[in-house]
Every structure is written in C-alpha cells, then in structure tokens.
Amino acid sequence: MAEGPTIRLDKWLWYARFYKTRSLATKQVSGGHVRVNGTKVDKPATKVGPGDTLTFAQGREIRVVRVIALGERRGPAPEAQALYDDLTPKREENIPSAPRFEGKGRPTKKDRRALDFNAPGRLE
C-alpha cells in the first residue's frame, strides 16, 4: 500500500469517474472484483495512494490504472483523468459485427417498402 496521503478505494474510484455512483464502486470492491497492487481486496475502506496499481472490471473490459493523485472532489472528466495513468493494454476493434443490410446499416423505410412482397402487383 502507499505511504503518505491516502484515500478510501471506493471514494477514489468514484472521484476518478470509473463508476457513476459511490455505491456502485462500493459494491464492486465488496464483491472482490478489485485488486490493489495485485492483491484482491474486499473492503471499500482500503486505503490507496499515489503509486498504487488498481485492476478492476469496468463493463466488459479489465482496466489497469496507476493512481497519480488523490483528488479533492468528483469533478469534471478532464480533472478525473488527471488522477490516474491508464495502463490497460490497447486492443484492436476488428470484431466482426452482425450482418447488415448491404453494408449500409438498417434499411430505410423506402428500402423496406421495396422488400414488401405482399404489396399489390409484386407477384404478378
């Protein structure tokens, strides 16, 4: 754990805008889904400080961040991004998407009318 000034883990995760509410951050930590310096923690009151490395799940991603500053409040996004250094490995977004209508996304109303086989005169 960090020497010097520290802050509660759930509060820091909320300040850094990784979770929308502090109670969500508390639930993630209590559920054992957060690691501090490689050690699994389950207490939201765990103290973290500058230099600590946090590993946690956010959505479908595993995030790895290094604490740079503690923060005074939950401020705007640029202020929150200054609290940490993102160490998450970048992954390429070459995941094939679901098949689409001729590569143009969803068909327009005009296209759907053209596909309507029950329209009068279509099968004549």
ROKOLGU-33543 format. One line per 4 residues: their letters; for each residue x negated, z negated, y of N, C-alpha, C. Coordinates in Angstrom, 1 decimal. Atoms other than C-alpha are relative to their C-alpha. Layout:
REM residues N
a	X Z Y X Z Y X Z Y ~ ...
REM end
This chain:
REM residues 124
maeg	-0.8 0.0 -1.2 0.0 0.0 0.0 -0.9 0.0 1.3 ~ 0.7 -0.2 -1.3 -1.0 0.5 3.6 -0.4 -1.4 0.6 ~ 0.5 1.1 -0.7 -3.0 -2.0 5.6 0.5 0.1 1.5 ~ -0.4 -0.1 -1.4 -1.9 -2.8 9.2 1.5 0.0 0.1
ptir	-1.4 0.0 -0.3 1.5 -2.0 10.6 0.8 0.7 -1.1 ~ -0.8 -0.6 1.1 4.2 -1.2 8.0 1.5 0.0 0.5 ~ -1.4 -0.1 -0.3 7.9 -0.4 7.9 0.7 0.1 -1.4 ~ -0.7 -0.1 1.2 10.6 -0.6 5.2 0.1 1.5 -0.4
ldkw	0.0 -1.3 0.6 10.6 2.5 2.9 1.3 0.7 0.3 ~ -1.3 -0.7 -0.3 14.4 3.3 3.3 0.1 0.3 1.5 ~ -0.1 -0.3 -1.5 14.2 3.0 7.1 -0.9 1.1 0.4 ~ 0.9 -1.1 -0.3 11.2 5.3 7.2 0.5 1.4 -0.4
lwya	-0.6 -1.2 0.6 12.9 7.9 5.0 1.1 0.5 0.9 ~ -1.1 -0.4 -0.9 15.9 7.8 7.4 -0.5 0.4 1.3 ~ 0.7 -0.4 -1.2 13.7 7.9 10.5 -0.5 1.4 -0.1 ~ 0.6 -1.3 0.1 11.9 11.0 9.2 1.0 1.1 -0.4
rfyk	-1.1 -1.0 0.3 15.3 12.7 8.5 0.0 0.6 -1.3 ~ -0.1 -0.6 1.4 14.9 13.2 4.8 1.4 -0.3 -0.6 ~ -1.3 0.3 0.4 18.3 11.6 4.3 0.9 -0.2 1.2 ~ -1.0 0.0 -1.1 21.4 11.8 6.5 0.3 -1.5 0.5
trsl	-0.4 1.3 -0.4 22.2 8.1 6.4 -1.1 -1.0 -0.7 ~ 0.9 0.9 0.6 20.1 5.0 5.7 0.5 -0.5 -1.4 ~ -0.5 0.4 1.3 22.4 4.0 2.8 -0.3 1.0 -1.1 ~ 0.4 -1.0 1.0 21.6 7.3 1.1 -1.4 -0.2 -0.4
atkq	1.4 0.2 0.2 17.9 6.6 1.5 -0.1 -1.3 -0.9 ~ 0.1 1.2 0.8 18.5 3.1 0.1 0.4 0.2 -1.5 ~ -0.5 -0.3 1.4 20.4 4.5 -3.0 -1.1 0.7 -0.7 ~ 1.1 -0.7 0.6 17.5 6.9 -3.7 -1.1 -0.9 -0.4
vsgg	1.1 0.9 0.3 14.9 4.2 -3.6 0.5 -1.0 -1.1 ~ -0.5 0.9 1.0 17.1 1.7 -5.5 0.1 0.6 -1.4 ~ -0.2 -0.7 1.3 17.7 4.3 -8.2 -1.4 0.3 -0.7 ~ 1.3 -0.2 0.5 13.9 4.5 -8.8 -0.4 1.5 0.1
hvrv	0.3 -1.4 -0.2 13.7 8.1 -7.5 -1.2 0.3 1.0 ~ 1.1 -0.1 -1.0 10.8 7.4 -5.1 -1.3 -0.6 -0.5 ~ 1.3 0.6 0.3 7.1 6.9 -5.7 -0.8 -0.1 1.2 ~ 0.9 0.2 -1.1 4.7 5.4 -3.3 -1.4 -0.1 -0.5
ngtk	1.4 -0.1 0.5 1.0 6.3 -3.9 0.0 0.1 -1.6 ~ 0.0 -0.2 1.5 2.0 7.3 -7.5 0.7 -1.1 -0.8 ~ -0.6 1.1 0.7 3.8 4.0 -8.3 1.5 0.1 0.3 ~ -1.5 0.0 -0.2 7.6 4.1 -8.9 0.4 -1.3 0.6
vdkp	-0.6 1.2 -0.6 9.4 1.7 -6.6 1.5 0.1 -0.1 ~ -1.5 0.1 0.0 13.0 0.5 -6.7 0.5 -1.0 1.0 ~ -0.5 0.9 -1.0 13.2 -1.8 -3.8 -0.1 0.6 1.4 ~ 0.0 -0.6 -1.3 14.2 -0.4 -0.4 -0.8 -0.7 1.0
atkv	0.8 0.7 -1.0 12.3 -3.1 1.4 -1.5 0.2 -0.3 ~ 1.4 -0.3 0.2 9.0 -1.8 0.0 -0.7 0.5 1.3 ~ 0.7 -0.3 -1.2 6.5 -1.6 2.9 -0.9 1.3 -0.2 ~ 0.8 -1.1 -0.1 4.9 1.7 3.8 -0.6 0.1 1.3
gpgd	0.7 -0.1 -1.3 2.4 2.6 6.5 -0.8 1.3 0.0 ~ 0.8 -1.2 -0.1 0.2 5.4 7.7 -1.0 0.1 -1.1 ~ 0.9 -0.2 1.1 -1.8 6.9 4.8 0.6 0.0 -1.3 ~ -0.7 0.0 1.3 0.7 6.3 2.1 0.6 1.4 -0.4
tltf	-0.5 -1.2 0.5 1.8 9.2 0.0 1.3 -0.3 -0.8 ~ -1.3 0.2 0.6 5.5 9.4 -1.0 0.4 1.3 -0.8 ~ -0.5 -1.1 0.9 7.0 11.6 -3.8 1.5 -0.4 -0.3 ~ -1.4 0.2 0.2 10.8 11.9 -4.0 0.7 1.3 -0.1
aqgr	-0.9 -1.2 0.1 13.6 14.3 -4.8 0.9 0.1 1.2 ~ -0.9 -0.3 -1.1 15.5 15.9 -2.0 0.7 1.3 -0.4 ~ -0.7 -1.2 0.5 18.2 18.3 -3.2 -0.6 0.4 -1.3 ~ 0.6 -0.5 1.2 16.7 20.4 -5.9 -1.5 0.1 0.0
eirv	1.5 0.0 -0.2 13.1 20.0 -4.6 -0.6 -1.3 -0.2 ~ 0.8 1.2 0.0 10.5 17.5 -5.2 -0.9 0.0 1.2 ~ 0.8 0.0 -1.2 8.9 16.5 -1.9 -1.1 -0.9 -0.1 ~ 1.2 0.9 -0.1 5.4 15.1 -1.4 -0.4 0.0 1.4
vrvi	0.4 0.1 -1.4 4.6 13.8 2.0 -0.9 -1.2 0.2 ~ 0.9 1.1 -0.4 1.9 11.6 3.6 0.5 -0.5 1.3 ~ -0.4 0.6 -1.2 3.0 9.1 6.2 -1.1 0.0 1.0 ~ 0.9 -0.1 -1.1 1.3 9.7 9.5 0.3 -1.1 1.0
alge	-0.4 1.0 -1.0 3.2 7.4 11.9 1.3 -0.7 -0.5 ~ -1.2 0.8 0.5 6.0 4.8 11.5 1.2 0.4 0.8 ~ -1.2 -0.3 -0.8 8.4 5.8 14.3 0.6 -1.2 0.5 ~ -0.7 1.1 -0.7 10.4 3.7 16.6 1.5 0.1 -0.2
rrgp	-1.4 -0.2 0.1 13.8 5.2 16.1 0.3 1.3 -0.8 ~ -0.4 -1.3 0.7 15.7 8.1 14.3 0.3 1.0 1.1 ~ -0.2 -0.9 -1.1 15.1 10.7 16.9 0.2 1.4 -0.4 ~ -0.3 -1.4 0.3 15.4 14.5 17.1 -1.0 0.5 -1.1
apea	0.8 -0.5 1.1 13.9 16.7 14.3 -1.5 0.2 0.4 ~ 1.5 -0.1 -0.2 10.6 17.5 16.1 -0.7 -1.3 0.0 ~ 0.6 1.4 0.0 10.0 13.8 16.6 -0.2 -0.5 -1.4 ~ 0.0 0.5 1.4 10.8 13.1 13.0 -1.1 0.8 -0.8
qaly	1.0 -0.7 0.8 8.5 15.9 11.7 -1.4 -0.4 0.4 ~ 1.3 0.5 -0.4 5.6 14.3 13.6 -0.4 -1.3 -0.8 ~ 0.2 1.3 0.8 6.0 11.2 11.3 -0.7 0.2 -1.3 ~ 0.5 -0.2 1.3 4.7 12.9 8.2 -0.8 1.4 -0.1
ddlt	0.7 -1.2 0.3 2.4 15.6 6.8 0.6 0.5 -1.4 ~ -0.6 -0.5 1.2 4.2 17.8 4.2 -1.0 0.5 -1.0 ~ 0.9 -0.5 1.0 2.1 18.2 1.0 0.7 0.7 -1.1 ~ -0.8 -0.7 1.0 4.8 19.9 -1.0 -0.6 1.4 -0.2
pkre	0.5 -1.4 0.2 3.4 23.0 -2.7 1.0 1.0 0.3 ~ -0.9 -1.1 -0.4 4.9 26.2 -1.3 0.3 0.8 -1.3 ~ -0.3 -0.9 1.1 6.8 28.2 -3.9 0.7 1.2 0.5 ~ -0.5 -1.3 -0.4 7.8 31.8 -3.7 1.5 0.1 -0.3
enip	-1.4 -0.1 0.2 11.5 32.6 -3.3 0.4 1.4 -0.6 ~ -0.3 -1.2 0.7 11.6 35.5 -5.8 1.0 -0.2 -1.1 ~ -1.0 0.3 1.0 14.5 34.1 -7.7 1.1 1.1 0.1 ~ -1.0 -1.1 -0.1 16.9 37.0 -8.5 1.4 -0.6 0.2
sapr	-1.3 0.5 -0.4 20.3 36.5 -7.0 1.1 0.6 -0.9 ~ -1.1 -0.6 0.8 23.7 37.2 -8.6 0.2 1.4 0.4 ~ -0.3 -1.4 -0.4 24.7 40.8 -8.8 1.0 0.1 1.1 ~ -0.9 -0.2 -1.2 26.3 42.0 -5.6 0.5 1.4 0.0
fegk	-0.7 -1.3 -0.1 28.5 45.0 -4.7 -1.0 0.9 0.7 ~ 0.9 -1.0 -0.5 26.0 47.8 -4.3 -1.1 -0.5 0.9 ~ 1.1 0.6 -0.8 23.4 45.5 -2.8 0.4 -0.3 1.5 ~ -0.4 0.3 -1.4 25.5 45.0 0.4 0.7 -1.3 0.1
grpt	-0.8 1.2 -0.1 26.9 41.6 -0.4 1.4 0.1 -0.4 ~ -1.4 0.0 0.3 30.6 41.0 -0.6 0.6 1.3 0.5 ~ -0.6 -1.2 -0.5 32.8 44.1 -0.4 0.9 -0.3 1.2 ~ -0.9 0.2 -1.1 34.7 44.6 2.8 1.4 0.3 -0.4
kkdr	-1.4 -0.2 0.3 38.5 44.9 3.0 0.2 1.5 -0.3 ~ -0.1 -1.5 0.2 38.1 48.7 3.2 -0.5 0.3 -1.4 ~ 0.6 -0.2 1.4 35.9 48.7 0.0 1.0 -0.5 -1.0 ~ -0.9 0.5 1.0 38.4 46.5 -1.8 1.3 0.9 -0.1
rald	-1.2 -0.9 0.1 41.3 48.9 -0.9 -0.4 1.3 -0.8 ~ 0.4 -1.2 0.8 39.2 51.8 -2.3 -0.1 -0.3 -1.5 ~ 0.1 0.4 1.4 38.8 49.8 -5.5 1.3 -0.2 -0.7 ~ -1.3 0.3 0.5 42.5 49.2 -5.8 0.6 1.1 -0.9
fnap	-0.5 -1.1 0.9 43.6 51.2 -8.9 1.5 0.0 -0.1 ~ -1.4 0.0 0.1 47.2 50.1 -8.6 0.7 0.7 1.2 ~ -0.5 -0.6 -1.2 47.6 51.9 -5.3 0.7 1.3 -0.4 ~ -0.8 -1.2 0.3 50.2 54.8 -5.3 -0.9 1.2 0.1
grle	0.8 -1.3 -0.1 48.6 58.2 -6.1 -1.4 -0.2 -0.5 ~ 1.3 0.2 0.5 45.4 56.7 -7.6 -0.2 0.6 -1.4 ~ 0.1 -0.4 1.4 46.1 57.6 -11.2 0.6 1.4 -0.3 ~ -0.6 -1.2 0.2 47.7 60.9 -10.7 -1.0 1.1 -0.1
REM end
